[in-house]
């Protein structure tokens, strides 16, 4: 259900977001407590997304969602920036993250480990290469559960 909702909302949201000169980063539809939340994450390269950007997209998206009514039941719409720990989902996201600090979790252990944090060195269709403090790890793409940028303290 969540995946289907995300796919439908993406088709509706993409033209609205792109018309604002923004990028769709992710869509999340999930239940928290008794409420369903539809979260739309937007970003842009030139400068950070601000509250006005989120408000404009939220208003326009809300109008279109109300008209087409693709989601059964009530939900809370939230439009925001992904923040400093932006998820890496699309191929382009991974390529833009080369040379940056990333956090990657896998579906199953690789050499006894499921969490990797370090600098993303290489990306290809088969694997991600992450340089951790003491070793370089090649993570098969099909084993990547989640990947995001990470803040180094």
C-alpha positions as CSV (number, residue, x, y, z in Angstrom):
1,X,0.0,0.0,0.0
2,X,2.7,2.5,1.0
3,X,4.7,1.9,-2.2
4,X,1.6,2.3,-4.4
5,X,0.7,5.5,-2.7
6,X,4.2,6.8,-3.1
7,X,4.2,6.0,-6.8
8,X,0.9,7.7,-7.4
9,X,1.9,10.8,-5.4
10,X,5.2,11.0,-7.3
11,X,3.4,11.3,-10.6
12,X,1.3,14.1,-9.2
13,X,4.0,15.9,-7.2
14,X,6.9,15.8,-9.8
15,X,5.5,18.4,-12.2
16,X,4.6,20.7,-9.3
17,X,8.0,20.4,-7.7
18,X,9.9,20.8,-11.0
19,X,7.8,23.9,-11.9
20,X,9.2,25.5,-8.7
21,X,12.8,24.7,-9.8
22,X,13.1,22.1,-7.1
23,X,14.0,18.4,-7.0
24,X,11.9,15.6,-5.5
25,X,14.1,13.6,-3.2
26,X,11.8,11.2,-1.6
27,X,8.1,10.4,-0.7
28,X,7.2,8.5,2.5
29,X,3.7,7.3,3.4
30,X,3.5,5.7,6.8
31,X,1.4,5.3,9.8
32,X,2.6,6.7,13.1
33,X,0.4,6.0,16.1
34,X,-3.2,6.5,14.8
35,X,-2.3,8.9,12.0
36,X,-1.1,8.4,8.4
37,X,1.6,10.8,7.2
38,X,2.5,11.6,3.6
39,X,5.9,13.2,3.6
40,X,7.4,14.8,0.5
41,X,11.1,15.8,0.7
42,X,12.3,18.5,-1.7
43,X,15.7,20.0,-2.4
44,X,17.8,22.1,-4.8
45,X,21.4,22.4,-5.5
46,X,21.9,26.2,-5.8
47,X,20.7,27.1,-2.3
48,X,18.9,25.5,0.6
49,X,15.2,24.9,0.5
50,X,13.4,27.4,2.8
51,X,10.0,27.5,4.5
52,X,8.5,29.5,1.5
53,X,9.5,26.7,-0.9
54,X,7.9,24.1,1.3
55,X,4.7,26.2,1.8
56,X,4.3,26.8,-2.0
57,X,4.8,23.1,-2.8
58,X,2.5,22.0,0.0
59,X,-0.3,24.4,-1.1
60,X,-0.2,23.4,-4.7
61,X,0.2,19.7,-4.0
62,X,-2.6,19.7,-1.4
63,X,-5.0,21.3,-4.0
64,X,-4.2,18.6,-6.6
65,X,-4.4,15.8,-4.1
66,X,-7.7,17.0,-2.8
67,X,-9.1,17.1,-6.4
68,X,-7.8,13.8,-7.6
69,X,-8.2,12.1,-4.1
70,X,-5.7,9.2,-4.8
71,X,-5.2,8.2,-1.2
72,X,-8.0,6.5,0.7
73,X,-8.7,7.9,4.2
74,X,-7.2,10.8,6.1
75,X,-3.6,11.7,6.2
76,X,-1.3,14.6,7.2
77,X,0.7,16.1,4.4
78,X,4.2,17.4,5.2
79,X,6.6,19.0,2.7
80,X,10.2,19.5,3.9
81,X,13.8,19.5,3.1
82,X,15.7,16.2,3.6
83,X,18.2,18.0,5.7
84,X,21.9,17.3,6.0
85,X,21.5,13.5,6.1
86,X,19.7,13.4,2.8
87,X,18.8,9.9,1.6
88,X,20.5,8.5,-1.4
89,X,17.9,6.8,-3.6
90,X,18.3,7.7,-7.3
91,X,21.4,6.9,-9.3
92,X,22.2,10.6,-9.6
93,X,22.1,10.9,-5.8
94,X,24.9,8.3,-5.5
95,X,27.0,10.0,-8.1
96,X,26.7,13.4,-6.5
97,X,27.7,11.8,-3.1
98,X,31.0,10.6,-4.4
99,X,33.7,12.0,-2.1
100,X,31.2,12.7,0.7
101,X,30.6,10.9,4.0
102,X,27.8,8.3,3.8
103,X,26.0,5.9,6.0
104,X,24.9,2.6,4.4
105,X,22.9,-0.3,5.9
106,X,22.5,-3.6,4.2
107,X,19.8,-6.3,4.1
108,X,22.3,-9.0,5.1
109,X,25.8,-8.9,6.6
110,X,28.9,-8.4,4.5
111,X,31.9,-9.8,6.3
112,X,29.8,-9.8,9.5
113,X,28.7,-6.2,9.2
114,X,25.4,-4.5,8.2
115,X,26.3,-0.9,8.8
116,X,29.0,1.0,7.0
117,X,30.1,4.6,7.4
118,X,32.8,6.3,5.5
119,X,33.6,8.2,2.3
120,X,31.8,7.1,-0.9
121,X,34.7,6.5,-3.3
122,X,33.1,4.8,-6.3
123,X,29.6,4.0,-7.6
124,X,28.7,1.7,-10.5
125,X,25.8,-0.5,-11.5
126,X,27.1,-3.4,-9.4
127,X,28.4,-1.9,-6.2
128,X,29.2,1.0,-3.9
129,X,32.8,1.4,-2.7
130,X,33.0,3.0,0.8
131,X,36.3,3.8,2.5
132,X,35.9,3.3,6.2
133,X,38.6,4.3,8.7
134,X,40.5,1.0,8.5
135,X,39.3,-0.6,5.3
136,X,37.6,-0.2,1.9
137,X,34.4,-2.1,1.4
138,X,32.6,-3.0,-1.8
139,X,28.9,-3.2,-1.1
140,X,26.8,-5.0,-3.7
141,X,23.9,-2.7,-4.8
142,X,21.3,-5.4,-4.3
143,X,22.3,-5.7,-0.7
144,X,21.8,-1.9,0.1
145,X,18.8,-1.4,2.3
146,X,19.3,2.3,2.9
147,X,21.9,4.9,2.1
148,X,22.2,8.5,3.1
149,X,24.7,11.3,3.5
150,X,26.2,11.4,7.0
151,X,27.4,14.2,9.2
152,X,30.9,13.7,10.6
153,X,31.4,15.0,14.2
